[in-house]
Amino acid sequence: MGEVFLLSDIDLPVRGRTYVEPEGPHVAVARGRDLQNGLAHLAARPDCTGLCLLGAPDPPADLSALAGRRLLVADGDPPRVRDFVAAAWKADAEAEWIHSARAPVDRIAEWCLPVAGVVLAAGSSRRMGSQKLLLKVAGKSLVLHAVESAAEGGCHAVWAVYADAAVAAELEGRATCLFNPDAETGMASSLRVGLESLPAWVAGAVVLLGDQPMVGARTVSILLRAWRREGAKPAVAASYRGAWRPPVLLDRSLWPELLRLEGDAGARQVLDQRPDLIDTVPARGRADDIDTPEDYARILRLPRRDQR
């Protein structure tokens, strides 16, 4: 998933946009007056997962093609858009709306290209001597900082890969927790568990480390905006003093290669060898991770500067 099929003459500068019918999973965008074309496309293409309408037409009698699909409707007339969305709900669509005569591009891009957060939290904490992810910074555990940064930064949902049951207990109700039975083999196994578990509607994944409490929501949101723009590369990472560090956003097109990785380097094994695949964006704050008691003591002396 990742292509955005424009059924109408719309200038929408988002990654993966095409006016030619895609071969694989995609979403479609159309003007409200072209609703019938959109419904016909949905009926013919089971792999079209959603329809975005710019303008709310009068709902026709038959909206059955929307059943089980995502729908976004943008219109400046609140009663009209509510009526259309109510009809879509009756047809069993997962519908939402925007009250705006000119829907913001960022909001449409967010809907077209949903992103999941994947927090890698299955490390052994050998050098710390105890479970480091439960250590507190500013009153919250390290791993909770990572999950909240992903959620508040714009990820549609968050998955956390763990090995220690105490980490899963810490995140209960805050993330979908995934057990990694092979955590001792290195980071690549946790990345694999995370990516393999993501639902089909996810177009990309922001991979965060569970021990970087200075990485906040602002950095995640910057990555999302950079990756969704037209012409962006399939991976976008945060850059600190000229070098990229996690978090990194990985387009679904990269996942098959990443799923074959082994060892402790994760996505870096691919991206450092293929600079043509990755964009970097300057990030505020610090990317310090915590491995030792000395690291933890240093982090406690630093102000958090990347909240929003």
C-alpha positions as CSV (number, residue, x, y, z in Angstrom):
1,M,0.0,0.0,0.0
2,G,1.2,3.5,-0.7
3,E,-0.2,4.6,-4.1
4,V,-2.7,7.4,-4.2
5,F,-4.9,7.1,-7.3
6,L,-6.4,10.5,-8.4
7,L,-9.7,9.8,-10.2
8,S,-10.3,13.5,-10.8
9,D,-8.2,16.3,-12.1
10,I,-6.7,17.2,-8.6
11,D,-3.3,18.6,-7.9
12,L,-2.4,16.8,-4.7
13,P,1.3,16.8,-4.0
14,V,1.7,13.6,-2.1
15,R,4.0,10.6,-2.5
16,G,2.8,7.8,-4.6
17,R,0.2,9.9,-6.5
18,T,-0.8,8.6,-9.9
19,Y,-3.5,9.2,-12.5
20,V,-2.9,5.7,-14.0
21,E,-4.8,2.9,-12.3
22,P,-2.4,1.2,-9.9
23,E,-1.6,-2.5,-10.0
24,G,-1.6,-3.1,-6.2
25,P,-3.3,-1.9,-3.0
26,H,-4.1,1.8,-3.0
27,V,-6.5,4.5,-2.0
28,A,-8.5,6.7,-4.4
29,V,-9.2,10.5,-4.3
30,A,-12.0,12.1,-6.3
31,R,-14.1,15.2,-6.4
32,G,-17.6,14.8,-5.0
33,R,-19.1,15.3,-8.5
34,D,-17.2,12.2,-9.6
35,L,-18.6,9.9,-6.8
36,Q,-20.1,7.4,-9.3
37,N,-16.7,6.9,-10.9
38,G,-15.3,6.3,-7.4
39,L,-17.9,3.8,-6.5
40,A,-17.4,2.0,-9.7
41,H,-13.7,1.8,-9.1
42,L,-14.3,0.4,-5.6
43,A,-16.6,-2.2,-7.0
44,A,-14.1,-3.3,-9.5
45,R,-11.0,-3.1,-7.3
46,P,-11.2,-5.0,-4.0
47,D,-7.6,-3.9,-3.3
48,C,-8.7,-0.2,-3.2
49,T,-8.9,0.3,0.6
50,G,-10.5,3.7,0.7
51,L,-12.0,6.7,-1.1
52,C,-11.4,10.4,-0.3
53,L,-14.1,12.8,-1.7
54,L,-13.4,16.5,-2.1
55,G,-16.9,17.8,-1.8
56,A,-20.0,16.0,-0.5
57,P,-22.6,15.2,-3.1
58,D,-26.1,14.1,-2.3
59,P,-25.8,10.4,-1.3
60,P,-27.1,8.0,-3.9
61,A,-29.4,5.1,-2.9
62,D,-26.6,2.5,-3.3
63,L,-23.4,3.1,-1.4
64,S,-22.7,-0.6,-0.9
65,A,-19.3,-0.4,-2.6
66,L,-18.1,1.5,0.5
67,A,-18.7,-1.4,2.8
68,G,-15.6,-2.2,4.8
69,R,-13.7,0.6,3.2
70,R,-12.3,3.8,4.6
71,L,-13.9,7.1,3.6
72,L,-12.9,10.7,4.0
73,V,-15.2,13.5,3.0
74,A,-14.2,17.1,2.9
75,D,-16.8,19.9,2.5
76,G,-17.5,23.3,3.8
77,D,-21.2,22.7,4.4
78,P,-21.5,20.9,7.8
79,P,-25.0,19.5,7.4
80,R,-24.3,18.2,3.9
81,V,-21.1,16.4,4.9
82,R,-22.7,15.0,8.0
83,D,-25.6,13.6,5.9
84,F,-23.2,12.0,3.5
85,V,-21.1,10.4,6.2
86,A,-24.3,9.2,8.0
87,A,-25.3,7.4,4.8
88,A,-21.8,5.9,4.5
89,W,-22.0,4.6,8.0
90,K,-25.2,2.9,7.2
91,A,-23.4,1.2,4.3
92,D,-20.8,-0.1,6.8
93,A,-18.0,2.3,5.7
94,E,-15.3,3.5,8.2
95,A,-16.1,7.2,7.5
96,E,-14.8,10.5,8.8
97,W,-15.1,14.1,7.6
98,I,-13.4,17.5,7.4
99,H,-15.5,20.7,7.6
100,S,-13.5,22.7,5.1
101,A,-14.2,24.2,1.7
102,R,-10.5,23.6,0.9
103,A,-9.3,20.5,2.7
104,P,-5.7,21.0,4.0
105,V,-3.3,18.9,2.0
106,D,-1.5,17.7,5.1
107,R,-4.8,16.3,6.5
108,I,-5.6,14.5,3.2
109,A,-2.1,13.1,3.0
110,E,-2.3,11.8,6.5
111,W,-5.5,10.0,5.6
112,C,-4.2,8.6,2.3
113,L,-0.9,7.4,3.8
114,P,-1.4,6.1,7.3
115,V,1.7,5.4,9.4
116,A,2.2,3.1,12.3
117,G,4.7,3.5,15.1
118,V,6.9,0.6,15.9
119,V,8.9,0.9,19.2
120,L,11.8,-1.6,19.5
121,A,11.8,-2.4,23.2
122,A,13.2,-6.0,23.4
123,G,16.8,-5.2,24.4
124,S,18.5,-7.2,27.2
125,S,19.8,-4.1,29.2
126,R,23.0,-6.1,30.0
127,R,25.2,-3.0,30.5
128,M,22.6,-1.3,32.7
129,G,22.3,-4.3,35.0
130,S,18.5,-3.9,35.3
131,Q,15.5,-3.3,32.9
132,K,16.5,0.1,31.6
133,L,13.3,0.7,29.7
134,L,11.4,1.1,33.0
135,L,13.7,3.8,34.3
136,K,12.0,7.2,34.7
137,V,12.8,10.4,33.0
138,A,10.5,13.4,33.8
139,G,8.2,11.0,35.7
140,K,7.7,8.5,32.8
141,S,9.5,5.4,31.9
142,L,11.8,5.4,28.9
143,V,9.6,3.1,26.9
144,L,6.5,5.1,27.6
145,H,8.3,8.3,26.3
146,A,8.9,6.5,23.0
147,V,5.3,5.3,22.7
148,E,3.9,8.7,23.5
149,S,6.2,10.4,21.0
150,A,5.0,8.1,18.3
151,A,1.3,8.6,19.1
152,E,1.5,12.4,19.7
153,G,3.7,12.8,16.6
154,G,0.9,11.6,14.3
155,C,1.2,7.8,14.1
156,H,-2.2,6.3,13.6
157,A,-1.4,3.4,16.0
158,V,1.6,2.2,18.0
159,W,3.1,-1.3,18.3
160,A,5.8,-2.2,20.8
161,V,8.1,-5.2,20.5
162,Y,9.2,-6.6,23.8
163,A,11.0,-9.5,25.5
164,D,10.5,-8.7,29.1
165,A,6.9,-9.1,30.4
166,A,7.4,-6.1,32.7
167,V,7.8,-3.9,29.6
168,A,4.5,-5.2,28.2
169,A,2.8,-4.5,31.6
170,E,4.1,-1.0,31.6
171,L,2.5,-0.3,28.2
172,E,-0.8,-2.1,28.7
173,G,-3.6,-0.1,27.1
174,R,-1.1,2.3,25.5
175,A,0.3,0.2,22.6
176,T,-0.2,-3.2,20.9
177,C,2.5,-5.3,22.5
178,L,4.3,-8.0,20.5
179,F,6.5,-10.6,22.0
180,N,9.8,-11.3,20.3
181,P,11.0,-14.8,21.2
182,D,14.3,-14.3,19.3
183,A,15.3,-11.0,20.9
184,E,18.7,-12.3,21.9
185,T,19.6,-12.5,18.2
186,G,19.5,-8.7,17.8
187,M,17.5,-5.7,16.7
188,A,16.7,-7.1,13.2
189,S,14.5,-9.8,14.8
190,S,12.4,-7.1,16.6
191,L,12.1,-5.1,13.5
192,R,10.8,-8.2,11.7
193,V,8.3,-9.0,14.5
194,G,7.0,-5.4,14.3
195,L,6.7,-5.1,10.5
196,E,5.1,-8.5,10.1
197,S,2.4,-7.7,12.5
198,L,1.2,-4.4,11.0
199,P,-2.2,-4.4,9.2
200,A,-2.6,-4.1,5.5
201,W,-3.8,-0.4,5.7
202,V,-0.4,0.8,7.0
203,A,1.6,2.5,4.3
204,G,4.7,3.2,6.3
205,A,6.2,2.6,9.8
206,V,8.1,4.9,12.1
207,V,10.7,2.8,13.9
208,L,11.7,4.2,17.3
209,L,14.1,2.9,20.0
210,G,12.6,2.4,23.4
211,D,15.6,4.1,25.1
212,Q,15.7,7.5,23.5
213,P,13.7,9.8,25.8
214,M,15.0,13.0,24.2
215,V,13.3,12.1,20.9
216,G,9.9,13.6,21.0
217,A,6.7,14.1,19.1
218,R,8.1,17.0,17.1
219,T,10.7,14.8,15.5
220,V,8.1,12.2,14.6
221,S,5.8,14.7,13.0
222,I,8.6,16.2,10.9
223,L,9.4,12.7,9.6
224,L,5.8,12.1,8.7
225,R,5.5,15.4,6.8
226,A,8.8,14.8,4.9
227,W,7.9,11.3,3.9
228,R,4.4,12.1,2.6
229,R,5.5,14.8,0.3
230,E,5.7,14.2,-3.4
231,G,9.1,12.9,-4.5
232,A,10.3,11.8,-1.1
233,K,12.5,8.7,-0.8
234,P,11.2,5.5,0.7
235,A,13.0,6.1,4.0
236,V,13.2,9.3,6.0
237,A,15.4,9.6,9.1
238,A,16.2,12.2,11.7
239,S,19.6,13.8,11.3
240,Y,21.6,14.9,14.3
241,R,24.8,16.9,13.6
242,G,24.9,15.5,10.1
243,A,24.4,11.8,10.9
244,W,21.1,9.9,10.8
245,R,19.8,8.1,13.8
246,P,16.5,6.6,14.7
247,P,13.6,7.3,14.5
248,V,13.4,6.4,10.8
249,L,10.3,6.1,8.7
250,L,10.2,3.1,6.4
251,D,7.9,2.9,3.4
252,R,6.1,-0.5,3.0
253,S,8.0,-1.0,-0.3
254,L,11.2,-1.5,1.8
255,W,9.7,-4.1,4.1
256,P,10.4,-7.3,2.1
257,E,14.1,-6.6,2.1
258,L,14.1,-5.5,5.8
259,L,12.3,-8.7,6.8
260,R,15.3,-10.8,5.6
261,L,17.8,-9.0,7.9
262,E,19.6,-10.6,10.8
263,G,21.8,-9.4,13.6
264,D,21.8,-6.2,15.6
265,A,22.0,-3.4,13.1
266,G,18.3,-3.3,11.9
267,A,17.4,-1.1,9.0
268,R,20.9,0.5,9.0
269,Q,22.2,-2.7,7.3
270,V,20.3,-1.7,4.1
271,L,20.2,2.1,4.3
272,D,23.9,2.7,4.9
273,Q,24.6,0.7,1.8
274,R,21.9,2.5,-0.2
275,P,22.0,6.2,0.4
276,D,19.7,6.6,-2.6
277,L,16.9,5.1,-0.5
278,I,16.9,7.6,2.4
279,D,16.2,11.3,3.0
280,T,17.3,13.0,6.2
281,V,15.6,15.9,8.0
282,P,17.3,18.0,10.7
283,A,15.9,17.1,14.2
284,R,15.8,19.2,17.3
285,G,16.8,17.7,20.7
286,R,19.1,14.8,21.1
287,A,19.2,11.2,19.9
288,D,21.0,9.9,23.0
289,D,20.2,6.3,23.9
290,I,20.7,4.9,27.4
291,D,22.8,1.8,27.8
292,T,24.7,2.4,31.1
293,P,24.1,4.0,34.5
294,E,26.4,6.9,33.3
295,D,24.2,7.4,30.3
296,Y,21.1,7.6,32.5
297,A,22.7,10.0,34.9
298,R,23.7,12.3,32.0
299,I,20.2,12.3,30.5
300,L,18.6,13.2,33.9
301,R,20.7,16.4,33.8
302,L,19.4,17.5,30.4
303,P,16.1,19.3,29.7
304,R,13.7,17.7,27.2
305,R,13.6,20.0,24.2
306,D,11.6,18.1,21.7
307,Q,8.0,17.8,23.0
308,R,6.0,19.3,20.1
